[in-house]
């Protein structure tokens, strides 16, 4: 199992507008291609301009295949264009991690 932790920082005062745009145009094509995220969150403490989401993949090949399909999805392309026009995103950090064996991890996309 591979977890993709993605943290984004928006310009001050633009987080809500960016998340509204994502909900309207980005959520459906991303979820259609990647499945449901393990987490999609905003900060309770720390940087109020950041949000994080975590996606679950079987392995690196599964991640590559799903992300390629998403990047080719016309609705995702439309969202990315609208996001660029909004200009809210300032930075992005990605980290790929694997869970330890001694906790029973539940994949949100498996029954």
C-alpha positions as CSV (number, residue, x, y, z in Angstrom):
1,X,0.0,0.0,0.0
2,X,1.2,3.5,-0.9
3,X,-0.1,6.7,0.6
4,X,0.4,10.0,-1.3
5,X,0.3,13.0,1.2
6,X,-0.2,16.2,-0.6
7,X,-0.1,19.6,1.2
8,X,-0.9,22.8,-0.7
9,X,-0.5,26.4,0.4
10,X,-2.8,29.1,-0.9
11,X,-2.2,32.8,-1.0
12,X,-3.6,34.5,2.1
13,X,-7.3,35.1,1.8
14,X,-7.8,32.7,-1.1
15,X,-8.2,29.3,0.6
16,X,-12.0,29.3,0.7
17,X,-12.3,30.4,-2.9
18,X,-9.9,27.7,-4.0
19,X,-11.7,25.0,-2.0
20,X,-15.1,26.1,-3.5
21,X,-13.6,25.8,-7.0
22,X,-12.3,22.3,-6.2
23,X,-15.6,21.2,-4.8
24,X,-17.4,22.5,-7.9
25,X,-15.0,21.4,-10.6
26,X,-12.2,19.2,-9.2
27,X,-13.7,16.8,-6.7
28,X,-15.7,14.7,-9.1
29,X,-13.0,14.0,-11.7
30,X,-10.4,13.5,-9.1
31,X,-12.5,11.0,-7.1
32,X,-13.6,9.3,-10.3
33,X,-10.0,8.6,-11.2
34,X,-8.3,8.1,-7.8
35,X,-11.1,6.9,-5.6
36,X,-12.0,8.5,-2.3
37,X,-9.2,10.2,-0.3
38,X,-8.2,8.9,3.1
39,X,-8.2,12.5,4.2
40,X,-9.0,15.9,2.8
41,X,-8.5,18.5,5.5
42,X,-7.8,22.1,6.4
43,X,-5.6,23.2,9.4
44,X,-7.0,23.5,12.8
45,X,-3.7,24.9,14.1
46,X,-0.7,25.9,12.1
47,X,-0.8,27.7,8.7
48,X,-4.4,28.7,8.0
49,X,-3.6,28.9,4.3
50,X,-2.8,25.2,4.0
51,X,-4.8,22.1,3.2
52,X,-3.8,18.5,3.0
53,X,-5.2,15.4,1.3
54,X,-4.0,11.8,1.4
55,X,-4.7,9.3,-1.5
56,X,-4.4,5.5,-1.2
57,X,-2.8,3.4,-3.9
58,X,-1.9,-0.3,-4.0
59,X,1.6,0.5,-5.2
60,X,3.6,3.0,-7.4
61,X,2.3,1.4,-10.6
62,X,-1.3,1.8,-9.4
63,X,-0.6,5.5,-8.6
64,X,1.0,6.1,-12.0
65,X,-1.9,4.6,-13.9
66,X,-4.6,6.4,-11.9
67,X,-2.8,9.8,-12.0
68,X,-2.2,9.4,-15.8
69,X,-6.0,8.8,-16.3
70,X,-6.8,11.8,-14.2
71,X,-4.4,14.1,-16.1
72,X,-6.1,13.0,-19.3
73,X,-9.7,13.5,-18.0
74,X,-11.3,16.6,-19.8
75,X,-13.1,17.6,-16.6
76,X,-9.8,17.5,-14.6
77,X,-8.1,19.6,-17.3
78,X,-11.0,22.1,-17.1
79,X,-10.6,22.3,-13.3
80,X,-6.8,22.8,-13.6
81,X,-7.3,25.6,-16.0
82,X,-9.9,27.3,-13.7
83,X,-7.5,26.8,-10.8
84,X,-4.7,28.5,-12.7
85,X,-6.9,31.4,-13.6
86,X,-7.9,31.8,-9.9
87,X,-4.3,31.9,-9.0
88,X,-4.8,30.9,-5.4
89,X,-2.1,28.2,-5.1
90,X,1.3,29.3,-3.9
91,X,3.1,26.0,-3.2
92,X,2.8,22.2,-3.0
93,X,4.5,19.5,-1.1
94,X,4.1,15.8,-1.8
95,X,5.3,12.8,0.2
96,X,4.9,9.1,-0.6
97,X,4.8,6.8,2.5
98,X,3.9,3.2,3.3
99,X,2.0,2.2,6.5
100,X,3.7,0.1,9.2
101,X,2.7,-3.5,9.7
102,X,1.6,-3.2,13.3
103,X,-1.5,-1.0,12.7
104,X,-4.6,-2.3,10.9
105,X,-4.9,0.3,8.1
106,X,-8.3,0.5,6.3
107,X,-8.3,1.5,2.7
108,X,-11.3,3.8,2.1
109,X,-11.7,2.3,-1.4
110,X,-11.9,-1.3,-0.4
111,X,-14.8,-3.1,1.3
